Amino acid sequence: MRAGPKGNIEVAPLDFSGWTTARAERRIRFVDEYVVTPKGVGALEPMRFRPWQREIVSGAFADGIRTALVSLPRANGKTALAAALAVAELFVGPPSAEVLVVASDQRQANIALRMAKRMIELSPELAERAQVFSDKIVVPHNDATMIALPADPGALHGWDPSLLIVDELHVVSEAVWEAVTSVQGKRPESLTLAISTPSTSPDCVMWRLIEHGRRGDDSAFFLREFQAPDGCATDDEAAWAEANPALDDFLSRDGLASARRTLREPVFRQLRLGQWVSGSESWLPFGTWDALADTERRVEKKARVVLAFDGSASGDSTALIGCTVGDNPHLFVEGLWENPGDPRWRVPRSDVSNAVDVAFQKYDVLELAADPWGWNSEIEAWAARHGEKRVLMWNTAAANRMAPATDRLYTATQEQTVTHDGNKDLAAHVAHCIAKRTPMGDLVSKDKKGSPRKIDAAVGAIIAFDRASFHTNKPTKRRAVSFR
C-alpha cells in the first residue's frame, strides 16, 4: 500500500450496528473479524486472540479501568497485541479516537506503528478506509488518529488520547510517566495500557506500579503479571509455561531452551521468566542469600560477637550489623534506620548510640568496626565508654580493605559456611548490591549514583563477617612459663 493519504475514501464506513457497546468485547470481536497476523506463526491468516490475550483485554478494558499494566516476558507477542488493540481503537473506539504509542525512543515507538500499518494493509476492509502516513494513521470516517511518540515529557503534553500505549515501561522515567498520566481523565472513557518485561532493577516506575497493583486497593487499576514462581529452577519447563503463555504456540520450546543455555541466569529470569531479580550485574547469584537464612538460630546473651557500623551523615540509611565469632558464623541485624521517604528525615543519632551501648551490654563484643564518615564524635564517645581497643575505625572507601572483605563474604556464601537471621531489610540491601570490578577485587555499590536502593546493611555484613573471621583465626597468645 502506497504511503500517504488517499485522494478520496469512497467506501462506506464499516457497519458495527448491533455490536455490543462493552469496551472489551467490542475490541475482541473487531480483532477476530478484521485483523490479519502480519508475521510469524499464523502470518497472513486472521488473527485470533488466545484465551490469555482475551483475559488481558477483558481486564484492561473493563468498566472503570483507567490504567492497566501487563508484565510479560519477551517473545510473547507484546507488540502485536498492542498494535491490534491500537487498530481496533481506530475503528471501534469512541468518536475522534486518539491512539498514542509511547516508547523509550522514536525508533522503538515506530515498531508498533509499523505493525499496525501492516495489519491494516493486509485487511482489504481496513485498507480502503484508512489513510496511512509515514508518522501516523488516520481513519477519516470517525476522525481517529494513531501516532507514535518518543518518551519525552515535552512531547507528551497537549494530547487527548482515548488509548495510550506505553511500550516497555521498565525504561520509562518518572518524568515521562507523570507526563503520560497527566492527560488522563479528559474523556469519559480512556485507558493507559503499559506492556513490558520486568526491569533489571526495582528502582523504576514499573516496580512502583507493580507494588501499587499488587495491593489491590485501586479499582481503576488493572494488573496482570506473567511470571515463573519465585525460586524455580531455570530448567523447570512447568515454570516456563506459567511465565510464557505463548509457549508451544508462537513461542517455541526449543528456542526458550536455547536462550537458557546462552543467557546469564539473572538475565534469563528477567527477560524470559518474567521475574524481578536482583539485577544482571548482581553481586550474589540469584537465590544465594535466601538459602543461607537460619531464622531459628538465636544469638545468646554474652555471645562473642563483632559489630559493624555503616552510618549516614544525614538522611540516608544507617546499619548496625553483628556477626558471631567462632565456628558457624552467623550474621544478624542489631539495628537499621532507614528514611521512610520523607525529605526532612534525619538519622536519629541518639537512638543509634543507644543501640550501640545496648549491644555492648548484651554481648561480649570483641570489636566494633565503624565507618567514620559523619560519625567521628559518636565513635570517639563509643570508644571512651567501651574501650579504645574495642572500637576500630573502618573506612569503607578504602578499596584495599573492602575488596578482600567483600571477597571473603562472597566465598562464604558460595561455600555455605555462613548463615544469617533472615532479616528482610538486610536481604533487600544485599539484593541491591552490584558488583563493581576493581584491580583489587570486587566491591559492592548501588546500581547507579543517587539510587534510593540502599546497601548500607550489606556493607555492614561484609565488614562484620571480615572482622569475625579475623578474631576467629587470631592466634591465642600464650604466656611463657619458665621451669627451673
C-alpha positions as CSV (number, residue, x, y, z in Angstrom):
1,M,0.0,0.0,0.0
2,R,1.4,3.3,-1.0
3,A,2.2,5.6,1.9
4,G,0.3,8.8,2.1
5,P,-3.4,9.9,2.1
6,K,-5.8,8.6,-0.4
7,G,-7.4,11.2,-2.6
8,N,-10.9,10.2,-1.6
9,I,-12.3,7.4,0.5
10,E,-15.4,6.5,-1.3
11,V,-16.4,3.3,0.5
12,A,-19.0,3.5,3.3
13,P,-17.9,3.1,6.9
14,L,-17.8,-0.3,8.4
15,D,-21.2,-1.3,9.9
16,F,-20.9,-2.0,13.6
17,S,-24.6,-1.7,14.3
18,G,-25.8,-4.4,16.6
19,W,-22.4,-4.8,18.2
20,T,-22.1,-4.6,21.9
21,T,-21.0,-1.4,23.5
22,A,-18.9,-3.2,26.1
23,R,-15.3,-2.0,25.6
24,A,-13.5,-5.3,25.9
25,E,-16.0,-7.4,23.9
26,R,-16.2,-4.8,21.1
27,R,-12.4,-4.8,20.6
28,I,-12.0,-8.6,20.8
29,R,-14.7,-9.1,18.2
30,F,-13.1,-6.5,15.9
31,V,-9.7,-8.2,16.0
32,D,-11.2,-11.6,15.4
33,E,-13.1,-10.4,12.4
34,Y,-10.8,-7.9,10.7
35,V,-7.2,-8.1,11.8
36,V,-4.7,-10.3,10.0
37,T,-1.5,-11.6,11.6
38,P,1.4,-9.7,9.9
39,K,4.3,-12.1,10.6
40,G,5.5,-15.2,12.5
41,V,3.2,-18.2,13.3
42,G,-0.1,-17.7,11.5
43,A,1.2,-15.0,9.2
44,L,-1.3,-13.7,6.7
45,E,-4.1,-15.5,8.5
46,P,-6.9,-14.0,10.5
47,M,-5.7,-13.0,14.0
48,R,-7.5,-14.8,16.8
49,F,-7.0,-13.7,20.4
50,R,-5.9,-16.6,22.6
51,P,-7.7,-17.1,25.9
52,W,-4.8,-15.4,27.8
53,Q,-4.9,-12.4,25.5
54,R,-8.7,-12.2,25.9
55,E,-8.1,-12.2,29.7
56,I,-5.7,-9.2,29.3
57,V,-8.2,-7.3,27.1
58,S,-11.2,-8.1,29.3
59,G,-9.3,-6.8,32.4
60,A,-7.7,-3.8,30.8
61,F,-10.9,-2.6,29.1
62,A,-13.2,-3.4,32.0
63,D,-15.6,-0.6,33.1
64,G,-13.8,2.0,35.2
65,I,-10.3,0.9,34.4
66,R,-8.1,3.9,33.6
67,T,-4.6,2.3,33.9
68,A,-3.6,-1.2,33.0
69,L,-0.1,-2.8,33.4
70,V,0.8,-6.2,31.9
71,S,4.1,-7.7,32.8
72,L,5.1,-10.3,30.2
73,P,8.4,-12.0,29.2
74,R,9.9,-11.4,25.8
75,A,8.7,-13.3,22.7
76,N,5.0,-13.5,23.8
77,G,3.7,-11.0,21.3
78,K,3.6,-7.8,23.3
79,T,4.0,-5.6,20.3
80,A,1.4,-7.5,18.1
81,L,-1.1,-7.3,21.0
82,A,-0.6,-3.5,21.4
83,A,-0.8,-2.9,17.6
84,A,-4.0,-5.0,17.3
85,L,-5.6,-3.0,20.1
86,A,-4.5,0.2,18.5
87,V,-6.1,-0.7,15.2
88,A,-9.3,-1.7,17.0
89,E,-9.3,1.6,18.8
90,L,-9.2,3.5,15.5
91,F,-12.3,1.8,14.2
92,V,-14.5,0.8,17.2
93,G,-13.2,3.2,19.8
94,P,-15.0,6.5,20.7
95,P,-15.6,9.3,18.2
96,S,-12.3,11.1,17.3
97,A,-10.3,8.3,19.0
98,E,-6.7,9.2,19.6
99,V,-4.1,6.5,20.0
100,L,-0.7,7.3,21.2
101,V,2.2,4.8,21.3
102,V,5.0,5.9,23.6
103,A,8.3,4.1,23.9
104,S,11.9,4.9,25.0
105,D,12.7,6.5,21.7
106,Q,11.2,7.2,18.3
107,R,12.6,4.1,16.7
108,Q,11.1,1.8,19.4
109,A,7.7,3.6,19.2
110,N,7.6,3.2,15.4
111,I,7.8,-0.6,15.7
112,A,4.2,-0.8,17.0
113,L,3.1,1.9,14.4
114,R,4.6,-0.1,11.5
115,M,2.9,-3.3,12.7
116,A,-0.4,-1.5,12.9
117,K,0.1,-0.2,9.4
118,R,0.8,-3.8,8.2
119,M,-2.3,-5.1,9.8
120,I,-4.4,-2.5,8.0
121,E,-2.6,-3.2,4.7
122,L,-3.4,-6.9,5.0
123,S,-7.1,-6.4,5.5
124,P,-8.9,-5.1,2.4
125,E,-11.8,-3.8,4.5
126,L,-9.5,-1.7,6.7
127,A,-7.0,-0.7,4.0
128,E,-9.7,1.1,1.9
129,R,-10.9,3.0,4.9
130,A,-7.6,4.3,6.4
131,Q,-5.1,6.8,5.4
132,V,-1.5,5.8,6.2
133,F,1.2,8.4,6.5
134,S,4.9,7.9,7.4
135,D,4.2,9.1,11.0
136,K,0.6,8.3,11.7
137,I,-2.6,6.5,10.7
138,V,-5.9,8.3,10.1
139,V,-9.4,6.9,9.8
140,P,-11.4,9.8,8.3
141,H,-14.9,8.3,8.9
142,N,-14.7,8.8,12.6
143,D,-11.7,11.2,12.8
144,A,-9.5,8.7,14.5
145,T,-5.7,9.0,14.6
146,M,-2.7,6.9,15.7
147,I,0.7,8.5,16.4
148,A,4.0,7.1,17.8
149,L,6.0,9.3,20.2
150,P,9.3,9.1,22.0
151,A,9.4,9.1,25.8
152,D,10.0,12.8,26.0
153,P,7.9,14.6,28.7
154,G,7.8,17.7,26.4
155,A,6.3,15.7,23.6
156,L,3.5,14.2,25.7
157,H,1.6,17.3,26.8
158,G,-1.4,18.6,25.0
159,W,-2.8,15.3,23.7
160,D,-6.3,13.8,24.4
161,P,-5.8,10.0,23.9
162,S,-8.6,7.5,24.2
163,L,-5.9,4.8,24.3
164,L,-2.3,5.5,25.3
165,I,0.1,2.5,24.9
166,V,3.4,2.6,26.8
167,D,5.8,0.1,25.3
168,E,8.5,-1.4,27.6
169,L,7.5,0.6,30.7
170,H,10.7,-0.5,32.6
171,V,12.8,2.0,30.7
172,V,10.4,4.9,31.1
173,S,11.4,7.6,33.6
174,E,9.3,9.1,36.4
175,A,9.0,12.4,34.5
176,V,7.7,10.6,31.4
177,W,5.1,8.6,33.4
178,E,3.9,11.8,35.1
179,A,3.5,13.4,31.7
180,V,1.6,10.3,30.5
181,T,-0.8,10.2,33.4
182,S,-1.3,14.0,33.4
183,V,-3.5,13.6,30.3
184,Q,-5.8,11.1,31.8
185,G,-9.4,11.9,32.5
186,K,-10.2,14.2,29.7
187,R,-12.6,11.7,28.2
188,P,-15.4,9.8,29.8
189,E,-13.5,6.6,28.9
190,S,-9.8,6.4,28.3
191,L,-7.1,3.9,29.0
192,T,-3.3,4.0,29.6
193,L,-2.0,0.5,28.8
194,A,1.6,-0.4,29.7
195,I,3.0,-3.7,28.4
196,S,6.6,-4.5,29.5
197,T,9.1,-7.1,30.6
198,P,10.4,-6.6,34.2
199,S,13.2,-4.2,34.7
200,T,16.8,-5.1,35.7
201,S,16.2,-3.1,38.9
202,P,13.2,-2.4,41.1
203,D,14.4,1.2,41.2
204,C,12.0,2.2,38.4
205,V,8.4,3.4,37.7
206,M,7.3,-0.1,36.7
207,W,8.2,-1.6,40.1
208,R,6.3,1.1,41.9
209,L,3.3,0.4,39.7
210,I,3.6,-3.3,40.3
211,E,3.5,-2.8,44.0
212,H,0.6,-0.4,43.6
213,G,-1.3,-3.1,41.6
214,R,-0.5,-5.9,44.0
215,R,-2.1,-4.0,46.9
216,G,-5.4,-4.3,45.0
217,D,-6.9,-1.2,46.5
218,D,-7.3,0.8,43.3
219,S,-10.5,-0.1,41.4
220,A,-9.3,1.9,38.4
221,F,-6.0,0.0,38.1
222,F,-5.6,-3.4,36.3
223,L,-2.5,-5.6,36.8
224,R,-1.7,-8.9,35.1
225,E,1.7,-10.5,35.7
226,F,3.0,-13.5,33.8
227,Q,6.0,-14.8,35.7
228,A,7.6,-18.1,36.9
229,P,7.3,-19.0,40.6
230,D,10.0,-17.5,42.8
231,G,12.9,-19.8,43.4
232,C,12.1,-22.1,40.5
233,A,14.9,-23.8,38.6
234,T,15.6,-22.3,35.3
235,D,15.2,-25.7,33.5
236,D,11.7,-26.2,35.1
237,E,9.5,-26.4,32.0
238,A,6.3,-26.1,34.0
239,A,7.7,-22.7,35.3
240,W,8.4,-21.8,31.6
241,A,4.7,-22.4,30.8
242,E,3.5,-20.4,33.7
243,A,5.6,-17.4,32.7
244,N,5.1,-17.7,28.9
245,P,1.5,-18.1,27.8
246,A,2.6,-18.3,24.2
247,L,4.8,-21.4,24.8
248,D,4.2,-24.1,22.2
249,D,2.0,-21.7,20.3
250,F,4.0,-18.9,18.6
251,L,6.9,-19.3,21.1
252,S,8.9,-22.5,20.6
253,R,10.1,-24.6,23.5
254,D,13.5,-25.3,21.9
255,G,14.0,-21.6,21.3
256,L,13.5,-20.9,25.0
257,A,15.8,-23.8,25.9
258,S,18.5,-22.3,23.7
259,A,18.1,-18.9,25.3
260,R,18.5,-20.5,28.7
261,R,21.9,-22.0,27.6
262,T,23.2,-18.8,26.3
263,L,21.9,-16.1,28.7
264,R,23.3,-15.5,32.2
265,E,20.8,-16.7,34.8
266,P,19.6,-13.4,36.1
267,V,19.0,-12.1,32.6
268,F,17.1,-15.3,31.6
269,R,15.0,-15.0,34.7
270,Q,14.2,-11.3,34.0
271,L,13.6,-11.5,30.2
272,R,12.3,-15.0,29.7
273,L,10.7,-15.9,33.0
274,G,9.2,-12.5,33.8
275,Q,10.8,-12.4,37.3
276,W,12.1,-9.5,39.3
277,V,15.6,-10.4,40.1
278,S,18.4,-8.5,41.9
279,G,20.0,-7.4,38.6
280,S,22.1,-8.7,35.8
281,E,25.2,-7.3,37.5
282,S,24.2,-8.5,41.0
283,W,27.0,-9.2,43.5
284,L,25.5,-12.6,44.6
285,P,23.9,-15.1,42.3
286,F,20.1,-15.4,42.4
287,G,18.8,-17.2,45.5
288,T,22.2,-17.5,47.2
289,W,21.4,-15.2,50.1
290,D,17.9,-16.6,50.8
291,A,19.3,-20.1,51.0
292,L,21.6,-19.1,54.0
293,A,18.8,-17.9,56.2
294,D,18.6,-19.6,59.7
295,T,15.6,-18.0,61.4
296,E,15.7,-20.4,64.2
297,R,19.1,-19.5,65.5
298,R,19.3,-17.0,68.3
299,V,22.4,-15.1,69.4
300,E,22.6,-15.7,73.1
301,K,23.5,-13.1,75.7
302,K,27.2,-12.7,76.3
303,A,27.9,-14.5,73.0
304,R,31.2,-13.5,71.4
305,V,30.4,-11.2,68.5
306,V,31.8,-8.3,66.5
307,L,29.7,-5.4,65.4
308,A,30.0,-3.3,62.2
309,F,28.6,0.2,61.8
310,D,27.9,1.9,58.4
311,G,26.2,5.3,59.0
312,S,24.8,8.1,57.1
313,A,25.6,11.7,57.8
314,S,22.1,12.9,57.3
315,G,19.1,11.4,55.6
316,D,20.3,8.1,54.2
317,S,20.1,4.7,56.0
318,T,22.3,3.6,58.9
319,A,23.1,0.0,59.9
320,L,24.5,-1.8,62.9
321,I,25.2,-5.4,61.9
322,G,26.6,-8.2,64.1
323,C,28.4,-11.5,63.5
324,T,29.2,-14.3,65.9
325,V,32.8,-15.3,66.3
326,G,33.9,-18.9,66.1
327,D,32.7,-21.8,64.1
328,N,29.5,-21.4,62.1
329,P,29.5,-17.6,61.9
330,H,26.0,-16.0,61.9
331,L,25.1,-12.5,60.7
332,F,22.3,-10.6,62.4
333,V,20.8,-7.1,62.3
334,E,21.2,-5.3,65.6
335,G,19.8,-2.0,64.2
336,L,18.7,-0.5,60.9
337,W,17.4,3.0,60.5
338,E,16.0,3.9,57.0
339,N,14.5,7.0,55.6
340,P,10.7,6.3,55.1
341,G,10.6,8.7,52.1
342,D,10.5,11.9,54.0
343,P,13.0,14.5,52.6
344,R,13.1,16.1,56.1
345,W,14.0,12.8,57.9
346,R,17.4,12.6,59.6
347,V,19.1,9.6,61.2
348,P,18.1,9.5,64.9
349,R,21.6,9.7,66.3
350,S,20.7,9.3,69.9
351,D,18.8,6.1,69.1
352,V,21.8,4.8,67.2
353,S,24.1,5.5,70.0
354,N,21.7,3.9,72.5
355,A,21.6,0.7,70.3
356,V,25.4,0.5,70.3
357,D,25.5,0.8,74.1
358,V,22.8,-1.8,74.5
359,A,24.7,-4.2,72.2
360,F,27.9,-3.8,74.3
361,Q,25.9,-4.7,77.4
362,K,24.1,-7.6,75.7
363,Y,27.0,-9.4,74.1
364,D,30.7,-10.0,74.6
365,V,31.7,-7.5,71.9
366,L,35.2,-8.1,70.8
367,E,35.2,-5.2,68.4
368,L,33.1,-2.5,66.8
369,A,34.3,-1.7,63.3
370,A,32.8,1.7,62.3
371,D,32.9,3.8,59.2
372,P,33.9,7.2,60.5
373,W,32.2,9.3,57.7
374,G,30.0,11.8,59.5
375,W,30.1,10.0,62.9
376,N,33.6,10.8,64.3
377,S,32.3,12.4,67.5
378,E,29.9,9.5,68.2
379,I,32.7,6.9,67.5
380,E,35.0,8.7,69.9
381,A,32.3,8.6,72.5
382,W,31.7,4.9,72.0
383,A,35.5,4.3,72.3
384,A,35.6,6.3,75.6
385,R,32.7,4.3,77.0
386,H,33.5,0.8,75.8
387,G,37.3,0.9,75.4
388,E,39.5,2.3,72.7
389,K,40.9,-1.2,71.8
390,R,37.4,-2.4,71.1
391,V,36.4,0.4,68.7
392,L,38.1,0.3,65.3
393,M,37.8,3.0,62.6
394,W,37.0,1.2,59.3
395,N,36.9,3.4,56.2
396,T,34.5,1.7,53.7
397,A,36.0,3.9,50.9
398,A,39.4,2.1,51.3
399,A,39.3,-0.4,48.4
400,N,42.4,-2.2,49.6
401,R,40.5,-3.1,52.7
402,M,36.9,-3.5,51.4
403,A,37.8,-5.7,48.3
404,P,39.3,-8.6,50.3
405,A,36.5,-8.3,52.9
406,T,33.9,-8.4,50.1
407,D,35.6,-11.4,48.5
408,R,35.7,-13.2,51.9
409,L,31.9,-13.0,52.4
410,Y,31.2,-13.8,48.8
411,T,33.3,-17.0,49.1
412,A,31.5,-17.9,52.4
413,T,28.1,-17.6,50.7
414,Q,29.1,-19.8,47.8
415,E,30.6,-22.4,50.2
416,Q,27.6,-22.0,52.5
417,T,29.8,-21.5,55.6
418,V,27.9,-18.5,56.9
419,T,24.2,-18.1,58.0
420,H,22.1,-15.0,58.7
421,D,18.9,-14.2,60.6
422,G,16.6,-13.9,57.6
423,N,16.0,-10.1,58.2
424,K,14.1,-8.9,55.1
425,D,15.7,-5.5,55.1
426,L,19.2,-7.0,55.2
427,A,18.2,-9.3,52.3
428,A,16.9,-6.3,50.3
429,H,20.2,-4.4,50.8
430,V,22.2,-7.5,49.7
431,A,19.9,-7.8,46.6
432,H,20.6,-4.1,45.8
433,C,24.4,-4.7,45.6
434,I,26.0,-4.5,42.2
435,A,29.5,-6.0,41.8
436,K,32.0,-3.3,40.8
437,R,35.2,-4.8,39.4
438,T,38.5,-3.3,40.5
439,P,42.1,-4.4,40.2
440,M,42.0,-5.3,44.0
441,G,38.8,-7.4,43.6
442,D,35.1,-6.8,43.6
443,L,33.5,-4.0,45.6
444,V,29.8,-3.6,46.2
445,S,28.0,-0.5,45.0
446,K,24.5,0.8,44.2
447,D,23.1,0.2,40.7
448,K,23.6,3.9,39.9
449,K,24.6,7.1,41.6
450,G,21.8,8.6,43.7
451,S,19.8,5.4,43.6
452,P,17.3,5.1,46.5
453,R,18.1,1.4,46.7
454,K,20.1,1.1,49.9
455,I,23.1,-1.2,50.5
456,D,24.3,0.0,54.0
457,A,23.2,-3.2,55.8
458,A,25.0,-5.3,53.2
459,V,28.2,-3.2,53.7
460,G,27.9,-3.8,57.4
461,A,27.5,-7.5,56.9
462,I,30.7,-7.6,54.8
463,I,32.7,-5.7,57.5
464,A,31.2,-7.8,60.3
465,F,32.0,-11.1,58.7
466,D,35.5,-10.0,57.8
467,R,36.3,-8.9,61.4
468,A,34.6,-12.0,62.9
469,S,36.9,-14.1,60.6
470,F,39.9,-12.2,61.9
471,H,39.0,-12.8,65.5
472,T,38.2,-16.5,64.9
473,N,41.6,-17.1,63.3
474,K,43.5,-14.8,65.5
475,P,46.3,-16.7,67.3
476,T,45.8,-17.1,71.0
477,K,48.7,-15.5,72.9
478,R,50.3,-18.0,75.3
479,R,52.1,-16.9,78.4
480,A,55.7,-18.1,78.5
481,V,56.3,-20.3,81.6
482,S,59.8,-20.9,82.9
483,F,60.6,-24.2,84.7
484,R,63.6,-24.3,86.9
